[in-house]
């Protein structure tokens, strides 16, 4: 199972279809960007805010926008949870990390919206930051775009965050399944080892047990397993257990402690650490995301 790359993820039809649907439903910008610190200001294309596009064409505006995007993407990569921040002009930007099998593969960027109605004084401050008046015609164009920027109040903003978070999780699961489906035919020892792990995931599994089951040497097994799957046996065991835990977390009647042992983890701290590293959020946050239902009214302008 070769780890999926950002370019492969970005080419998935699911991403393209969601981008179009999200922008139509919310009127808010959306862009899937690679992980790491951006070197250039993110261009949202047709879904981008006209004010941000105009301001981004000036040196001062471009640098200020890039500074905000660097900060928010750095925080998303470090904490692996959704981040939001304000730019110099008072607009809110959103960054949602896409974590696939413990790897930060991409970030969903969105936002470029106001959380409150802007004032004339707000615009005067923006013009001053940009270095005065670049020209009356240009300033009037930017003024119109500034006050035409969407104002997203609490309920709708919460629903947008929810939609992005759920999509990041769905994209992660879909990419993992695609990676497995595209894998080359595995050696028999690898297939037998994976079946053994799936059948004994709730028990303590050691490499020696697996070697005894597949009847190959330690060196040869470790080599072919890593080549066939792209991960180690230990990582595969964790992946199987996390998958089972995600299914169990959908049942609200089960306690976290019950899920820990039902999925094969030895302790709650171990479960929390492995789950967050793999999924990008703690088990409790993942369960809250599954339970939460956005109100229909919150999606209306």
C-alpha positions as CSV (number, residue, x, y, z in Angstrom):
1,X,0.0,0.0,0.0
2,X,2.1,2.9,-1.3
3,X,1.4,6.0,0.8
4,X,-0.8,8.4,-1.2
5,X,0.8,11.7,-2.3
6,X,-0.7,15.2,-2.3
7,X,-0.8,15.2,-6.1
8,X,-2.7,11.9,-6.2
9,X,-5.1,13.2,-3.5
10,X,-5.7,16.5,-5.4
11,X,-6.6,14.5,-8.6
12,X,-9.3,12.4,-6.9
13,X,-12.7,13.2,-8.4
14,X,-14.1,13.4,-4.9
15,X,-12.0,16.6,-4.2
16,X,-13.1,18.3,-7.4
17,X,-16.8,17.5,-6.9
18,X,-16.7,18.6,-3.3
19,X,-15.0,21.9,-4.1
20,X,-17.7,22.8,-6.6
21,X,-20.5,21.7,-4.3
22,X,-19.1,23.4,-1.2
23,X,-18.6,26.8,-3.0
24,X,-22.2,26.6,-4.5
25,X,-23.7,25.7,-1.1
26,X,-21.8,28.2,1.0
27,X,-20.5,31.0,-1.3
28,X,-17.2,30.6,0.5
29,X,-13.7,30.0,-0.9
30,X,-12.2,26.5,-0.9
31,X,-8.8,25.1,-1.9
32,X,-6.9,21.9,-1.2
33,X,-3.2,22.8,-0.7
34,X,-0.1,20.7,0.0
35,X,1.3,20.4,3.6
36,X,4.2,22.6,4.8
37,X,4.8,26.3,4.8
38,X,3.5,28.0,1.7
39,X,6.0,30.0,-0.3
40,X,3.4,31.9,-2.2
41,X,0.0,33.3,-1.3
42,X,-2.7,30.7,-1.9
43,X,-4.8,31.6,-5.0
44,X,-8.4,30.3,-4.5
45,X,-9.2,30.9,-8.2
46,X,-12.9,31.4,-9.1
47,X,-14.1,30.7,-5.6
48,X,-11.8,33.4,-4.0
49,X,-13.0,36.6,-2.5
50,X,-12.7,39.6,-5.0
51,X,-11.4,41.8,-2.3
52,X,-8.6,39.4,-1.4
53,X,-7.7,38.9,-5.0
54,X,-7.5,42.7,-5.5
55,X,-5.5,43.3,-2.3
56,X,-3.3,40.3,-3.1
57,X,-2.2,42.0,-6.3
58,X,-0.3,44.7,-4.3
59,X,3.1,44.0,-2.7
60,X,1.9,45.0,0.8
61,X,-1.4,43.1,0.6
62,X,0.3,40.0,-0.8
63,X,2.9,39.9,2.0
64,X,0.2,40.5,4.6
65,X,-2.0,37.7,3.2
66,X,0.9,35.3,3.0
67,X,1.9,36.0,6.6
68,X,-1.6,35.0,7.8
69,X,-1.7,31.8,5.6
70,X,1.8,30.8,6.8
71,X,0.8,31.2,10.4
72,X,-2.5,29.3,10.1
73,X,-1.0,26.4,8.0
74,X,1.9,26.0,10.4
75,X,-0.5,25.7,13.3
76,X,-2.7,23.2,11.5
77,X,0.4,21.1,10.6
78,X,1.7,21.2,14.2
79,X,-1.5,20.6,16.1
80,X,-3.3,18.5,13.4
81,X,-6.6,20.1,14.2
82,X,-8.8,22.8,12.5
83,X,-7.4,26.3,12.8
84,X,-8.9,29.8,12.1
85,X,-7.2,33.2,12.1
86,X,-7.8,36.8,11.1
87,X,-5.9,38.6,8.4
88,X,-4.8,42.2,8.5
89,X,-8.1,43.3,6.9
90,X,-10.2,41.5,9.5
91,X,-11.3,38.5,7.4
92,X,-11.2,35.0,8.8
93,X,-9.3,32.2,7.2
94,X,-9.7,28.5,8.0
95,X,-7.2,25.6,7.7
96,X,-8.3,21.9,8.2
97,X,-5.5,19.3,8.0
98,X,-6.1,16.1,6.0
99,X,-4.4,13.2,7.9
100,X,-4.1,9.9,6.2
101,X,-2.8,7.0,8.3
102,X,-1.0,9.4,10.6
103,X,0.5,11.5,7.8
104,X,-0.4,15.1,7.2
105,X,-1.0,14.9,3.4
106,X,-2.9,18.1,2.7
107,X,-4.8,21.1,4.1
108,X,-8.2,22.3,3.3
109,X,-8.1,26.1,3.1
110,X,-11.3,28.2,3.3
111,X,-12.7,31.4,4.7
112,X,-12.0,34.9,3.4
113,X,-15.1,36.0,5.2
114,X,-16.1,38.6,7.8
115,X,-17.5,37.4,11.1
116,X,-19.1,40.9,11.7
117,X,-20.3,43.8,9.5
118,X,-17.2,45.9,8.5
119,X,-17.2,49.6,9.0
120,X,-15.8,52.6,7.0
121,X,-13.1,52.9,9.6
122,X,-12.1,49.3,9.0
123,X,-11.6,50.1,5.3
124,X,-9.6,53.2,6.0
125,X,-7.2,51.2,8.1
126,X,-6.8,48.7,5.3
127,X,-6.0,51.5,2.8
128,X,-3.4,52.9,5.2
129,X,-1.7,49.5,5.6
130,X,-1.5,49.2,1.8
131,X,0.4,52.4,1.7
132,X,-2.2,55.1,1.1
133,X,-4.3,55.4,-2.0
134,X,-2.9,53.5,-5.0
135,X,-5.5,55.3,-7.1
136,X,-9.1,56.5,-6.8
137,X,-10.4,54.1,-9.4
138,X,-8.6,51.1,-7.8
139,X,-9.6,52.2,-4.3
140,X,-13.3,52.4,-5.3
141,X,-13.1,48.9,-6.8
142,X,-11.6,47.5,-3.7
143,X,-14.1,49.4,-1.5
144,X,-17.0,47.7,-3.3
145,X,-15.4,44.3,-3.0
146,X,-14.6,44.9,0.7
147,X,-18.2,45.7,1.7
148,X,-19.5,42.9,-0.6
149,X,-17.4,40.3,1.3
150,X,-19.7,37.6,2.9
151,X,-20.6,38.1,6.5
152,X,-20.8,34.7,8.2
153,X,-22.5,34.7,11.6
154,X,-21.9,32.1,14.3
155,X,-24.4,29.4,13.3
156,X,-23.4,29.3,9.6
157,X,-19.7,29.6,10.4
158,X,-20.0,26.6,12.7
159,X,-21.8,24.6,10.0
160,X,-19.0,25.4,7.5
161,X,-16.3,24.2,10.0
162,X,-18.3,21.0,10.4
163,X,-18.6,20.4,6.7
164,X,-14.9,20.9,6.2
165,X,-14.0,18.7,9.1
166,X,-16.3,15.9,8.0
167,X,-14.9,16.1,4.4
168,X,-11.3,15.9,5.7
169,X,-12.2,12.7,7.5
170,X,-14.1,11.3,4.5
171,X,-11.3,12.1,2.2
172,X,-8.8,10.4,4.5
173,X,-10.9,7.2,4.6
174,X,-11.5,7.2,0.8
175,X,-7.8,7.8,0.0
176,X,-6.8,4.9,2.3
177,X,-9.3,2.6,0.6
178,X,-8.0,3.7,-2.8
179,X,-4.4,3.1,-1.8
180,X,-5.3,-0.5,-0.7
181,X,-7.3,-1.2,-3.9
182,X,-4.4,0.0,-6.1
183,X,-1.8,-2.1,-4.3
184,X,0.0,-4.7,-6.4
185,X,-0.6,-8.4,-5.7
186,X,1.0,-9.2,-2.3
187,X,3.2,-12.1,-1.5
188,X,1.4,-14.9,0.3
189,X,3.3,-14.3,3.5
190,X,2.1,-10.7,3.6
191,X,-1.5,-11.7,2.9
192,X,-1.4,-14.4,5.6
193,X,0.2,-11.9,8.1
194,X,-2.5,-9.3,7.5
195,X,-5.3,-11.9,7.9
196,X,-3.7,-13.0,11.1
197,X,-3.6,-9.5,12.4
198,X,-7.2,-8.8,11.5
199,X,-8.3,-12.0,13.2
200,X,-6.3,-11.4,16.4
201,X,-6.4,-7.6,16.6
202,X,-8.0,-7.6,20.0
203,X,-5.2,-9.7,21.4
204,X,-1.6,-9.0,22.1
205,X,0.3,-9.5,18.8
206,X,4.0,-10.0,18.5
207,X,6.3,-10.3,15.5
208,X,7.3,-13.8,16.7
209,X,3.6,-14.9,16.5
210,X,3.2,-13.6,13.0
211,X,6.5,-15.2,11.9
212,X,5.4,-18.5,13.3
213,X,2.1,-18.2,11.4
214,X,3.6,-17.3,8.0
215,X,6.7,-19.6,8.2
216,X,9.3,-17.1,6.9
217,X,12.5,-15.6,8.5
218,X,12.3,-12.3,10.4
219,X,14.6,-10.5,7.9
220,X,12.7,-11.7,4.8
221,X,9.3,-11.0,6.3
222,X,10.1,-7.4,7.4
223,X,11.6,-6.7,4.0
224,X,8.6,-8.0,1.9
225,X,6.0,-6.6,4.3
226,X,7.4,-3.1,4.1
227,X,7.8,-3.3,0.4
228,X,4.3,-4.6,-0.2
229,X,2.5,-2.2,2.2
230,X,4.7,0.8,2.7
231,X,4.4,0.4,6.5
232,X,5.8,-1.8,9.2
233,X,3.9,-4.6,10.9
234,X,3.5,-2.5,14.0
235,X,2.0,0.3,12.0
236,X,-0.4,-2.1,10.3
237,X,-1.6,-3.5,13.6
238,X,-2.3,0.1,14.8
239,X,-4.1,0.9,11.6
240,X,-6.4,-2.2,11.9
241,X,-7.2,-1.3,15.6
242,X,-7.9,2.3,14.8
243,X,-10.2,1.3,12.0
244,X,-12.2,-0.9,14.5
245,X,-12.2,1.9,17.1
246,X,-13.6,4.3,14.5
247,X,-16.5,1.9,13.9
248,X,-17.1,1.4,17.6
249,X,-17.0,5.2,18.3
250,X,-20.1,5.6,16.2
251,X,-22.1,3.7,18.9
252,X,-23.0,6.3,21.5
253,X,-23.8,3.6,24.1
254,X,-20.2,2.4,24.3
255,X,-17.8,4.1,26.7
256,X,-14.3,5.0,25.6
257,X,-12.8,2.5,28.1
258,X,-14.9,-0.2,26.5
259,X,-13.8,0.7,23.0
260,X,-10.1,0.8,24.1
261,X,-10.0,-2.9,24.9
262,X,-12.6,-4.0,22.3
263,X,-10.3,-2.5,19.6
264,X,-7.2,-4.2,21.0
265,X,-5.4,-1.4,22.8
266,X,-3.7,-1.9,26.1
267,X,-4.5,1.3,27.8
268,X,-6.5,4.6,27.3
269,X,-3.3,6.7,27.0
270,X,-1.9,4.4,24.3
271,X,-5.3,4.5,22.5
272,X,-5.5,8.3,22.6
273,X,-1.9,8.7,21.3
274,X,-2.2,6.2,18.4
275,X,-5.7,7.4,17.4
276,X,-4.8,11.0,17.3
277,X,-1.6,10.3,15.4
278,X,-3.5,8.3,12.8
279,X,-6.8,10.3,12.5
280,X,-5.5,13.8,13.3
281,X,-7.9,14.3,16.3
282,X,-8.5,12.7,19.7
283,X,-11.2,9.9,19.9
284,X,-13.6,12.1,21.8
285,X,-13.4,14.8,19.1
286,X,-13.9,12.2,16.4
287,X,-17.0,10.9,18.2
288,X,-18.3,14.4,18.7
289,X,-17.9,15.0,14.9
290,X,-19.9,11.9,14.2
291,X,-22.7,12.8,16.6
292,X,-23.0,16.4,15.6
293,X,-25.7,17.3,13.0
294,X,-25.7,20.7,11.4
295,X,-29.0,22.6,11.5
296,X,-30.5,23.2,8.1
297,X,-31.2,26.8,8.9
298,X,-27.5,27.4,9.6
299,X,-26.7,26.8,5.9
300,X,-28.9,29.6,4.8
301,X,-27.4,33.0,4.0
